[in-house]
Amino acid sequence: MQSEATVSPPRHLSRRNQPSTSTAPRSGSRLRTLLGLHQPQPEPRSDLHDTLYVIPRPAADAHDMRVFENVAKMYEGGSRSYESCENARGLAPTPDAGCSSGMGVARGFLPRLLEMITTPKRKGKSKIVYDADGELLPLDGEEGELIDDEACFMEPHDSDGIDLLVMLPPELALHVLSQLDKDSIVACLAVSHAWRRLASDDTVWRTLFYRQPGWFVNIPRRRAQTLASQTASTQLLQPRSPSLLSSLNISPSRRTSAEPARPRTVSSHGDISLNWPDLFKQRHKVARKWYFGAAKSNKLAGHLDSVYCLELDTAADTIVTGSRDRSIKIWSVRTGELKETLQAHEGSVLCLKVELAKGFMCSGSSDRTIRVWERAGGSWGVKAVLSGHAGGVLDLRMDDKWIVSCSKDTLIRVWDRQTLQQHCVLKGHEGPVNAVGLQGNQVVSASGDGTMILWDIENGSRVRTFAGHDKGLACVEFKDDTIISGSNDRKIKVWSASTGDCLYTLPGHELLVRALAYDSMSRRLVSASYDRTIKVWEFGEGRDGWKLVREFKNLHDSHIFDVKFDATKIVSTSHDQKILVLDFAYDVDALLFT
């Protein structure tokens, strides 16, 4: 350890970044003269050199001097381009210190550049001079004192690091941030003001939003005609011409600068702009509730007997249900209010499909008919009656081209949607066909005989047969190349439509699996059973296939007959005559999520 008798200069004489009395290097002097800032400073008196310690100021390095000379030459030559100014150590011009006009350059950007590089961290302080004993001499004619405190530092920590993100053009910086996950982007918000501005940009959060499976933004349909004529709404939902961020597979940002996003709202006049960071936050809150949070339940009462089927359209604020009481009822999702009751069938309404945006609906009944409904003038009416089945119509599917029905009579009938004429009859099952799925020109049928058959609609031929369940099938979903079936053997099976292989078997229900609802984008499956439970399953990367993520027990007082869901709700119907709505977004403004 150093002896107390050892004499050494005071600690403060070796501290860095203190101003000095030395003059600027010669090239710096030329630049000061050029800019009209030259202030001759006399050399220190030689008789003081023996009695004073002068804290040296770090001289600008050779690179800095070359920068000065280049800037000086640039100014002498009249060049004031932004690109040339940017070469000066990456310093961006500000509104009052830019590279755009006349002497404002000399008074603004260039003097600041000179001051920042030749006198780092000076911050306007005067020169500090000490005598040989380390005592503070008078400053500017006034007595003062400087305390050397090893436990308290008032200067920022020196760093030779380079902030590459800030040095990038804004478009590239936003592109880099757009590749991160949520937690990483949140961490970037705390790095610096510059990073916070970039990480708060709409582009970053919109990219992250659409990267989540099954997440999307839906503009309310009741405003569709108004929004269709608005440029802003078109740019919001559809990509513009190819841009730097087009590789992200989302609509590029309307802003390409790194300026902070201003709060945005949805106006009542169709001029749509969205606050994407807040939108992501609210959507993420809803997503978490599917796994952990409580859901608000609401039961709709009005049917006089079992409710067999339902359709859900939250965006249109509508639930449509069919019952054993022979009626179809239309409800408000938001308020639970009964909006309309339709009577036409002579038997139980066993199945229905509806396209509210097109004002088109089909319903199947135990009276062996299919009623085709149209909405005109705000009310629904029967357009046509499709006959041909010899037993009750148990399930329906439709798209823009076909209407497909199946029946207790073991047959599947395909109808042309435009002409409402029968296209073909598919025969092959030995028992009632309880459910069908439609995908393009293919239909899959699930029967009480324990088998499924995949059919080609165009030629009416059988493509393949699926066998694997131990008992009869009650329900089926067909999306993309995935077929999912539910059976009286209490199991759910996932199949490949193209190969016929059974990929997964999902056990768990204690009684017949009566209904399935599947979303191929989010890879989420909801199943409902006679055991009065609703189960939520998900298939995700990095996990061993399908996984049960949530279970709701005893929501109904009896068997559950049907279930549907969207981003914010699960809706089910039952033998107990009730419609149950489970709402995961009751405390969130989720209008745009459904």
C-alpha positions as CSV (number, residue, x, y, z in Angstrom):
1,M,0.0,0.0,0.0
2,Q,1.3,3.5,-0.8
3,S,3.0,5.3,2.1
4,E,1.3,8.3,3.6
5,A,4.6,10.2,3.0
6,T,4.5,9.7,-0.7
7,V,3.8,12.9,-2.5
8,S,1.7,12.8,-5.6
9,P,-0.5,15.3,-7.5
10,P,-4.0,15.6,-6.1
11,R,-6.5,13.1,-7.5
12,H,-8.4,15.8,-9.3
13,L,-5.5,16.6,-11.4
14,S,-5.7,13.3,-13.2
15,R,-9.5,13.3,-13.8
16,R,-10.6,13.3,-17.3
17,N,-12.8,15.7,-19.3
18,Q,-11.9,18.8,-17.3
19,P,-11.6,22.0,-19.4
20,S,-8.0,23.3,-19.9
21,T,-6.3,26.5,-20.7
22,S,-4.5,25.1,-23.8
23,T,-5.5,26.6,-27.1
24,A,-7.2,24.6,-29.8
25,P,-5.1,22.9,-32.4
26,R,-4.1,24.9,-35.5
27,S,-6.8,23.4,-37.8
28,G,-9.4,24.3,-35.1
29,S,-8.1,27.8,-35.1
30,R,-8.5,28.1,-38.9
31,L,-12.1,26.9,-38.6
32,R,-12.8,29.4,-35.8
33,T,-11.3,32.2,-37.9
34,L,-13.4,31.1,-40.9
35,L,-16.6,31.1,-38.8
36,G,-15.8,34.4,-37.2
37,L,-15.3,32.8,-33.8
38,H,-11.6,33.3,-33.4
39,Q,-10.6,34.6,-30.0
40,P,-6.9,34.8,-29.5
41,Q,-5.7,33.3,-26.2
42,P,-2.3,34.3,-24.8
43,E,0.2,31.6,-24.0
44,P,0.5,30.9,-20.3
45,R,3.2,32.9,-18.6
46,S,6.4,30.9,-18.2
47,D,6.8,32.1,-14.6
48,L,3.6,30.3,-13.7
49,H,4.7,26.9,-15.0
50,D,6.6,26.1,-11.9
51,T,3.8,27.0,-9.5
52,L,0.6,25.9,-11.3
53,Y,-0.7,22.5,-12.4
54,V,-2.8,23.1,-15.5
55,I,-5.3,20.3,-16.2
56,P,-4.7,19.4,-19.9
57,R,-7.7,19.3,-22.2
58,P,-7.7,16.2,-24.5
59,A,-6.8,17.3,-27.9
60,A,-9.0,16.5,-30.8
61,D,-7.7,13.4,-32.6
62,A,-6.6,13.3,-36.2
63,H,-10.0,12.1,-37.4
64,D,-11.7,15.1,-35.7
65,M,-9.3,17.5,-37.4
66,R,-10.0,16.0,-40.8
67,V,-13.7,16.4,-40.1
68,F,-13.1,20.1,-39.2
69,E,-11.1,20.7,-42.3
70,N,-13.7,18.9,-44.5
71,V,-16.5,20.9,-43.0
72,A,-14.6,24.1,-43.4
73,K,-13.9,23.3,-47.0
74,M,-17.5,22.4,-47.5
75,Y,-18.6,25.7,-46.1
76,E,-16.0,27.7,-48.1
77,G,-17.2,25.9,-51.3
78,G,-20.8,26.8,-50.5
79,S,-22.0,23.2,-50.1
80,R,-24.7,22.8,-47.5
81,S,-26.0,19.4,-48.2
82,Y,-27.6,17.4,-45.4
83,E,-25.5,14.4,-46.4
84,S,-22.2,16.2,-46.0
85,C,-23.2,17.5,-42.6
86,E,-24.2,14.1,-41.5
87,N,-20.7,12.8,-42.1
88,A,-19.6,14.9,-39.1
89,R,-19.6,12.1,-36.6
90,G,-23.3,11.2,-37.3
91,L,-24.7,14.5,-35.8
92,A,-28.1,15.2,-37.2
93,P,-29.1,18.8,-37.9
94,T,-31.8,20.4,-35.7
95,P,-34.4,23.0,-36.7
96,D,-32.1,25.8,-35.4
97,A,-28.8,24.2,-36.4
98,G,-29.4,22.7,-39.8
99,C,-27.7,22.6,-43.2
100,S,-30.3,24.4,-45.2
101,S,-29.7,28.1,-45.5
102,G,-27.1,30.9,-45.5
103,M,-25.3,32.1,-42.4
104,G,-27.6,30.1,-40.2
105,V,-25.2,27.2,-40.9
106,A,-22.3,29.1,-39.4
107,R,-24.3,30.3,-36.4
108,G,-25.9,27.0,-35.8
109,F,-24.6,23.5,-36.7
110,L,-20.9,24.2,-37.4
111,P,-20.1,26.1,-34.2
112,R,-21.9,23.4,-32.2
113,L,-19.9,20.7,-34.0
114,L,-16.7,22.5,-33.2
115,E,-17.6,23.0,-29.6
116,M,-18.8,19.4,-29.0
117,I,-15.6,17.8,-30.4
118,T,-12.8,20.1,-29.3
119,T,-14.2,20.7,-25.8
120,P,-16.0,17.5,-24.8
121,K,-18.4,17.8,-21.9
122,R,-17.4,21.4,-21.2
123,K,-21.0,22.4,-20.7
124,G,-20.1,26.1,-20.3
125,K,-17.8,25.7,-17.2
126,S,-14.9,28.0,-16.6
127,K,-11.2,26.8,-16.5
128,I,-10.2,25.4,-13.2
129,V,-6.6,26.1,-12.1
130,Y,-4.9,24.8,-8.9
131,D,-1.6,25.7,-7.2
132,A,1.2,23.2,-6.4
133,D,-0.5,22.2,-3.1
134,G,-3.8,21.5,-4.8
135,E,-5.5,24.6,-3.4
136,L,-8.2,26.2,-5.5
137,L,-7.2,29.6,-6.8
138,P,-9.7,32.5,-7.2
139,L,-12.0,32.0,-10.2
140,D,-13.0,35.1,-12.1
141,G,-12.0,37.3,-9.2
142,E,-14.3,35.4,-6.8
143,E,-13.4,33.0,-4.0
144,G,-14.6,29.5,-4.6
145,E,-13.9,25.9,-3.5
146,L,-14.0,22.6,-5.3
147,I,-14.4,19.5,-3.2
148,D,-12.8,16.2,-4.4
149,D,-15.5,13.7,-3.4
150,E,-14.7,10.1,-4.4
151,A,-18.2,9.0,-3.5
152,C,-20.1,11.4,-5.7
153,F,-19.6,12.1,-9.4
154,M,-21.5,14.7,-11.3
155,E,-20.3,13.9,-14.8
156,P,-21.8,11.3,-17.1
157,H,-19.8,8.1,-17.5
158,D,-17.6,8.1,-20.5
159,S,-18.4,5.6,-23.2
160,D,-16.7,5.0,-26.5
161,G,-19.7,2.9,-27.8
162,I,-21.6,3.7,-30.9
163,D,-25.4,3.6,-31.0
164,L,-25.8,1.8,-34.3
165,L,-29.6,1.8,-34.1
166,V,-29.9,5.5,-33.9
167,M,-27.3,5.9,-36.7
168,L,-29.4,3.9,-39.1
169,P,-32.0,5.5,-41.3
170,P,-35.4,5.4,-39.6
171,E,-36.8,2.9,-42.0
172,L,-34.0,0.4,-41.3
173,A,-34.1,1.0,-37.5
174,L,-37.9,0.3,-37.5
175,H,-37.3,-2.8,-39.6
176,V,-34.8,-4.1,-37.1
177,L,-37.1,-3.4,-34.1
178,S,-40.0,-5.1,-36.0
179,Q,-38.2,-8.4,-35.8
180,L,-38.2,-8.5,-32.0
181,D,-40.7,-10.1,-29.6
182,K,-42.9,-8.1,-27.2
183,D,-40.6,-8.3,-24.2
184,S,-37.6,-7.2,-26.2
185,I,-39.5,-4.2,-27.6
186,V,-40.7,-3.2,-24.1
187,A,-37.0,-3.4,-23.0
188,C,-36.0,-1.1,-25.9
189,L,-38.4,1.6,-24.6
190,A,-36.2,2.0,-21.5
191,V,-32.8,2.3,-23.3
192,S,-32.9,6.0,-24.3
193,H,-35.2,8.7,-25.5
194,A,-34.1,8.0,-29.1
195,W,-34.8,4.2,-28.7
196,R,-38.1,5.0,-27.0
197,R,-39.2,7.1,-30.0
198,L,-38.3,4.3,-32.4
199,A,-39.8,1.5,-30.3
200,S,-43.1,3.4,-29.9
201,D,-43.6,3.8,-33.6
202,D,-46.8,2.4,-35.1
203,T,-44.8,0.3,-37.6
204,V,-43.2,-1.8,-34.9
205,W,-46.4,-2.5,-32.9
206,R,-48.5,-3.2,-36.0
207,T,-45.9,-5.7,-37.2
208,L,-45.9,-7.4,-33.8
209,F,-49.7,-7.4,-33.7
210,Y,-50.2,-9.2,-37.0
211,R,-47.4,-11.6,-36.2
212,Q,-49.6,-13.1,-33.4
213,P,-51.6,-16.1,-34.7
214,G,-55.2,-15.3,-35.3
215,W,-54.9,-11.6,-34.4
216,F,-56.6,-9.1,-36.8
217,V,-58.4,-5.8,-36.9
218,N,-62.0,-5.7,-38.1
219,I,-63.6,-2.4,-39.0
220,P,-67.3,-2.5,-38.0
221,R,-69.5,-3.6,-40.8
222,R,-72.1,-1.0,-40.1
223,R,-69.6,1.5,-41.3
224,A,-68.2,-0.4,-44.2
225,Q,-69.8,1.7,-46.9
226,T,-68.6,4.9,-45.3
227,L,-65.1,3.6,-44.8
228,A,-64.8,2.2,-48.3
229,S,-64.7,5.7,-49.7
230,Q,-62.1,6.9,-47.3
231,T,-58.4,6.8,-48.3
232,A,-57.2,6.4,-44.7
233,S,-59.2,3.3,-44.0
234,T,-58.1,1.7,-47.3
235,Q,-54.4,2.3,-46.4
236,L,-55.0,0.9,-42.9
237,L,-56.2,-2.5,-44.0
238,Q,-54.5,-3.0,-47.4
239,P,-50.8,-2.8,-48.4
240,R,-49.7,0.1,-50.4
241,S,-47.2,0.0,-53.2
242,P,-44.0,-2.1,-52.3
243,S,-41.9,-0.4,-49.7
244,L,-39.0,-1.2,-47.4
245,L,-41.3,-3.0,-44.9
246,S,-43.2,-5.0,-47.5
247,S,-41.3,-8.1,-46.6
248,L,-43.0,-8.1,-43.2
249,N,-46.3,-9.3,-44.8
250,I,-48.3,-6.5,-43.2
251,S,-49.5,-3.1,-44.3
252,P,-46.5,-0.8,-44.1
253,S,-46.6,2.2,-41.8
254,R,-48.2,5.4,-43.2
255,R,-45.3,7.2,-41.4
256,T,-41.6,6.4,-42.3
257,S,-40.0,8.7,-39.8
258,A,-38.8,7.9,-36.3
259,E,-40.9,10.6,-34.7
260,P,-43.1,9.4,-31.8
261,A,-46.6,8.3,-32.7
262,R,-49.3,10.7,-31.6
263,P,-52.3,9.4,-29.8
264,R,-54.8,8.2,-32.4
265,T,-58.5,7.5,-32.3
266,V,-61.2,6.2,-34.4
267,S,-63.3,9.1,-35.5
268,S,-67.0,9.0,-36.1
269,H,-66.6,10.1,-39.7
270,G,-64.6,7.2,-41.1
271,D,-61.2,8.8,-40.9
272,I,-59.5,5.8,-39.3
273,S,-56.1,5.9,-37.7
274,L,-55.1,3.5,-34.9
275,N,-52.9,3.8,-31.9
276,W,-51.1,0.5,-32.5
277,P,-49.1,0.3,-29.2
278,D,-52.4,0.6,-27.2
279,L,-54.2,-1.7,-29.6
280,F,-51.6,-4.4,-29.0
281,K,-51.8,-3.9,-25.2
282,Q,-55.6,-4.3,-25.2
283,R,-55.5,-7.3,-27.5
284,H,-52.8,-8.9,-25.4
285,K,-54.9,-8.4,-22.3
286,V,-57.8,-10.3,-23.9
287,A,-55.5,-13.1,-25.1
288,R,-54.2,-13.7,-21.6
289,K,-57.7,-14.1,-20.2
290,W,-58.2,-17.1,-22.4
291,Y,-55.6,-18.8,-20.2
292,F,-55.8,-17.2,-16.7
293,G,-58.4,-14.5,-16.4
294,A,-62.0,-14.6,-15.4
295,A,-64.7,-14.4,-18.0
296,K,-67.9,-12.6,-17.5
297,S,-70.9,-15.0,-18.2
298,N,-74.3,-14.0,-19.3
299,K,-77.3,-16.3,-20.0
300,L,-79.9,-15.5,-22.6
301,A,-83.4,-16.8,-22.0
302,G,-86.3,-16.8,-24.4
303,H,-86.6,-20.2,-26.0
304,L,-89.2,-22.5,-24.7
305,D,-87.3,-25.8,-25.3
306,S,-83.8,-27.1,-26.1
307,V,-81.6,-24.9,-28.1
308,Y,-79.8,-27.0,-30.7
309,C,-77.7,-24.7,-32.8
310,L,-76.2,-21.2,-33.0
311,E,-74.3,-18.8,-35.1
312,L,-72.1,-16.0,-33.7
313,D,-71.1,-12.7,-35.4
314,T,-69.8,-10.3,-32.7
315,A,-68.8,-7.7,-35.3
316,A,-72.5,-7.5,-36.3
317,D,-73.5,-7.7,-32.6
318,T,-75.6,-10.8,-33.4
319,I,-76.2,-14.3,-32.1
320,V,-78.7,-16.5,-34.1
321,T,-80.1,-19.6,-32.4
322,G,-82.4,-22.5,-33.5
323,S,-84.6,-24.4,-31.1
324,R,-86.8,-27.4,-30.5
325,D,-89.6,-24.9,-30.1
326,R,-89.4,-24.5,-33.9
327,S,-88.2,-20.9,-33.8
328,I,-85.1,-19.0,-34.8
329,K,-84.2,-16.1,-32.5
330,I,-81.8,-13.2,-33.2
331,W,-80.0,-11.6,-30.2
332,S,-77.7,-8.7,-29.4
333,V,-74.3,-9.9,-28.3
334,R,-73.6,-6.7,-26.4
335,T,-76.8,-6.3,-24.5
336,G,-78.4,-9.8,-24.7
337,E,-81.6,-8.3,-25.9
338,L,-83.8,-10.4,-28.2
339,K,-84.1,-8.5,-31.5
340,E,-86.2,-10.8,-33.6
341,T,-88.0,-14.1,-33.7
342,L,-88.5,-16.1,-36.9
343,Q,-91.2,-18.8,-37.4
344,A,-91.3,-20.9,-40.5
345,H,-90.4,-24.6,-39.8
346,E,-93.0,-27.2,-38.8
347,G,-90.4,-29.1,-36.6
348,S,-87.4,-28.5,-34.5
349,V,-84.7,-26.2,-35.9
350,L,-81.7,-28.5,-35.8
351,C,-79.0,-26.5,-37.7
352,L,-78.5,-23.2,-39.4
353,K,-75.8,-21.1,-41.2
354,V,-76.0,-17.4,-41.7
355,E,-74.0,-14.7,-43.5
356,L,-75.3,-11.5,-42.0
357,A,-73.2,-9.2,-44.2
358,K,-75.0,-10.7,-47.3
359,G,-78.4,-11.0,-45.7
360,F,-78.5,-14.8,-46.4
361,M,-79.3,-17.7,-44.1
362,C,-80.2,-21.4,-44.3
363,S,-81.9,-23.5,-41.6
364,G,-82.5,-27.2,-41.4
365,S,-85.2,-28.9,-39.5
366,S,-86.7,-32.2,-38.3
367,D,-89.5,-31.4,-40.8
368,R,-87.0,-32.7,-43.4
369,T,-86.7,-29.3,-45.2
370,I,-84.1,-26.5,-45.6
371,R,-85.4,-23.0,-45.5
372,V,-83.5,-20.3,-47.4
373,W,-83.8,-16.9,-45.9
374,E,-83.1,-13.4,-47.2
375,R,-83.1,-10.1,-45.4
376,A,-84.8,-7.3,-47.2
377,G,-85.8,-4.0,-45.7
378,G,-84.4,-4.9,-42.4
379,S,-86.5,-8.0,-41.8
380,W,-86.0,-11.7,-42.7
381,G,-88.2,-13.7,-45.0
382,V,-88.2,-17.2,-46.6
383,K,-86.9,-17.1,-50.1
384,A,-87.1,-20.8,-50.9
385,V,-87.7,-24.3,-49.4
386,L,-85.3,-27.1,-50.4
387,S,-86.8,-30.5,-50.2
388,G,-85.5,-34.0,-50.8
389,H,-84.3,-35.5,-47.6
390,A,-86.3,-38.4,-46.2
391,G,-85.3,-37.6,-42.6
392,G,-84.5,-34.6,-40.4
393,V,-81.8,-32.3,-41.7
394,L,-79.0,-32.7,-39.0
395,D,-76.3,-30.3,-40.3
396,L,-75.6,-27.6,-42.9
397,R,-72.6,-26.0,-44.5
398,M,-72.4,-23.3,-47.2
399,D,-70.0,-21.1,-49.1
400,D,-70.3,-18.8,-52.1
401,K,-70.9,-21.7,-54.4
402,W,-72.5,-24.6,-52.5
403,I,-75.1,-25.4,-49.9
404,V,-74.4,-28.9,-48.3
405,S,-76.9,-30.7,-46.1
406,C,-76.9,-34.1,-44.3
407,S,-79.7,-36.1,-42.9
408,K,-80.9,-38.9,-40.7
409,D,-81.6,-40.7,-44.0
410,T,-77.8,-41.4,-44.4
411,L,-77.5,-39.1,-47.4
412,I,-75.6,-35.9,-48.2
413,R,-77.2,-33.4,-50.7
414,V,-75.3,-30.7,-52.5
415,W,-77.2,-27.6,-53.8
416,D,-76.1,-24.9,-56.1
417,R,-76.3,-21.7,-54.1
418,Q,-77.0,-19.4,-57.0
419,T,-79.8,-21.4,-58.6
420,L,-80.9,-23.4,-55.5
421,Q,-81.0,-26.5,-57.7
422,Q,-79.7,-29.9,-56.4
423,H,-76.2,-30.6,-57.8
424,C,-75.7,-34.2,-56.5
425,V,-76.5,-36.7,-53.8
426,L,-73.6,-38.5,-52.0
427,K,-74.3,-42.0,-50.8
428,G,-72.0,-44.2,-48.8
429,H,-72.8,-44.2,-45.1
430,E,-74.7,-46.9,-43.3
431,G,-76.0,-44.7,-40.5
432,P,-77.3,-41.2,-40.0
433,V,-75.0,-38.4,-41.2
434,N,-74.7,-36.2,-38.1
435,A,-72.3,-33.5,-39.4
436,V,-70.6,-32.3,-42.6
437,G,-67.6,-30.0,-43.4
438,L,-67.1,-28.0,-46.6
439,Q,-63.8,-26.9,-48.0
440,G,-63.7,-25.8,-51.7
441,N,-65.0,-28.6,-53.8
442,Q,-64.6,-31.2,-51.1
443,V,-67.0,-32.3,-48.4
444,V,-66.3,-34.5,-45.4
445,S,-69.2,-36.3,-43.7
446,A,-69.3,-37.8,-40.2
447,S,-71.8,-40.5,-39.4
448,G,-73.3,-42.5,-36.6
449,D,-71.8,-45.6,-38.2
450,G,-68.3,-44.5,-36.8
451,T,-66.7,-43.4,-40.1
452,M,-65.9,-40.3,-42.0
453,I,-65.9,-40.0,-45.8
454,L,-64.2,-37.3,-47.9
455,W,-66.1,-36.5,-51.1
456,D,-65.3,-34.7,-54.4
457,I,-68.3,-32.5,-55.1
458,E,-67.6,-31.9,-58.8
459,N,-67.9,-35.6,-59.8
460,G,-69.7,-36.9,-56.7
461,S,-67.0,-39.5,-56.0
462,R,-65.5,-40.8,-52.7
463,V,-61.9,-39.7,-52.1
464,R,-61.2,-41.7,-49.0
465,T,-62.7,-43.1,-45.8
466,F,-61.4,-42.3,-42.3
467,A,-61.8,-45.0,-39.6
468,G,-60.5,-44.9,-36.1
469,H,-63.2,-43.9,-33.7
470,D,-64.7,-46.6,-31.5
471,K,-68.3,-45.3,-31.7
472,G,-70.5,-43.1,-33.8
473,L,-69.4,-39.5,-34.8
474,A,-71.4,-36.5,-33.7
475,C,-69.5,-33.5,-35.1
476,V,-66.7,-32.5,-37.5
477,E,-64.7,-29.4,-38.5
478,F,-62.8,-29.1,-41.9
479,K,-60.3,-26.3,-42.4
480,D,-57.4,-26.3,-44.8
481,D,-55.9,-29.7,-44.7
482,T,-57.2,-30.4,-41.2
483,I,-60.2,-32.5,-40.3
484,I,-61.2,-32.7,-36.6
485,S,-63.9,-35.1,-35.4
486,G,-65.8,-35.7,-32.1
487,S,-67.4,-38.9,-31.2
488,N,-69.5,-40.8,-28.7
489,D,-66.2,-42.6,-27.7
490,R,-65.5,-39.4,-25.8
491,K,-62.5,-38.6,-28.0
492,I,-61.5,-35.9,-30.4
493,K,-59.3,-36.9,-33.3
494,V,-57.3,-34.7,-35.7
495,W,-56.7,-36.0,-39.2
496,S,-54.9,-35.0,-42.4
497,A,-57.3,-34.6,-45.2
498,S,-54.7,-35.2,-47.9
499,T,-53.3,-38.5,-46.4
500,G,-56.1,-39.8,-44.3
501,D,-53.7,-40.2,-41.3
502,C,-54.9,-39.7,-37.7
503,L,-52.4,-37.2,-36.4
504,Y,-53.6,-36.7,-32.8
505,T,-56.1,-38.0,-30.4
506,L,-57.4,-35.7,-27.6
507,P,-59.0,-37.5,-24.7
508,G,-60.6,-35.7,-21.8
509,H,-64.3,-35.5,-22.1
510,E,-66.4,-37.9,-20.0
511,L,-69.4,-38.2,-22.4
512,L,-70.2,-37.7,-26.1
513,V,-68.3,-34.8,-27.8
514,R,-71.3,-33.0,-29.3
515,A,-69.8,-29.9,-30.9
516,L,-66.5,-28.5,-32.2
517,A,-65.4,-25.0,-33.3
518,Y,-62.0,-24.6,-34.9
519,D,-60.0,-21.5,-36.0
520,S,-57.2,-22.4,-38.3
521,M,-55.4,-19.1,-38.0
522,S,-55.1,-19.1,-34.2
523,R,-54.9,-23.0,-34.1
524,R,-57.5,-22.9,-31.4
525,L,-60.2,-25.6,-30.9
526,V,-63.2,-25.4,-28.6
527,S,-65.1,-28.6,-27.8
528,A,-68.4,-29.1,-26.0
529,S,-69.8,-32.3,-24.5
530,Y,-72.8,-33.9,-22.9
531,D,-70.7,-33.9,-19.8
532,R,-71.5,-30.1,-19.5
533,T,-67.9,-29.0,-20.0
534,I,-66.3,-26.7,-22.6
535,K,-62.6,-27.3,-23.3
536,V,-60.2,-25.0,-25.0
537,W,-57.3,-26.6,-26.9
538,E,-54.4,-25.1,-28.8
539,F,-51.7,-26.3,-31.1
540,G,-48.4,-24.3,-30.9
541,E,-44.8,-24.5,-32.0
542,G,-42.5,-26.0,-29.5
543,R,-45.2,-28.0,-27.8
544,D,-46.1,-31.6,-28.1
545,G,-49.0,-31.2,-30.4
546,W,-52.4,-30.2,-29.1
547,K,-52.6,-29.1,-25.5
548,L,-55.6,-28.4,-23.2
549,V,-55.3,-24.8,-22.0
550,R,-58.6,-24.1,-20.3
551,E,-61.7,-26.0,-19.1
552,F,-65.1,-24.7,-18.0
553,K,-67.3,-27.0,-16.0
554,N,-71.0,-27.0,-15.2
555,L,-71.7,-23.9,-17.2
556,H,-75.1,-25.4,-18.2
557,D,-77.6,-27.5,-16.3
558,S,-77.8,-30.1,-18.9
559,H,-76.2,-31.4,-22.2
560,I,-74.4,-28.9,-24.4
561,F,-75.5,-29.1,-28.0
562,D,-73.5,-26.4,-29.9
563,V,-70.5,-24.0,-29.3
564,K,-69.0,-21.1,-31.3
565,F,-66.2,-18.7,-30.4
566,D,-64.3,-15.7,-31.7
567,A,-61.4,-13.6,-30.3
568,T,-63.3,-12.4,-27.3
569,K,-66.2,-14.8,-26.6
570,I,-67.4,-18.4,-26.3
571,V,-71.1,-19.0,-26.9
572,S,-72.9,-22.3,-26.2
573,T,-76.4,-23.7,-26.3
574,S,-77.9,-26.5,-24.3
575,H,-80.8,-28.7,-23.4
576,D,-81.4,-26.4,-20.5
577,Q,-83.0,-23.9,-23.0
578,K,-80.3,-21.3,-22.3
579,I,-77.6,-19.5,-24.5
580,L,-74.5,-18.9,-22.5
581,V,-72.1,-16.1,-23.4
582,L,-68.6,-16.1,-21.9
583,D,-66.9,-12.7,-22.5
584,F,-63.1,-12.4,-22.1
585,A,-63.2,-8.7,-23.1
586,Y,-65.9,-7.3,-20.8
587,D,-63.5,-4.7,-19.5
588,V,-61.7,-4.0,-22.8
589,D,-62.7,-1.9,-25.8
590,A,-62.6,-4.9,-28.2
591,L,-64.7,-3.6,-31.0
592,L,-61.8,-4.0,-33.5
593,F,-60.8,-7.5,-32.5
594,T,-63.9,-9.4,-33.6
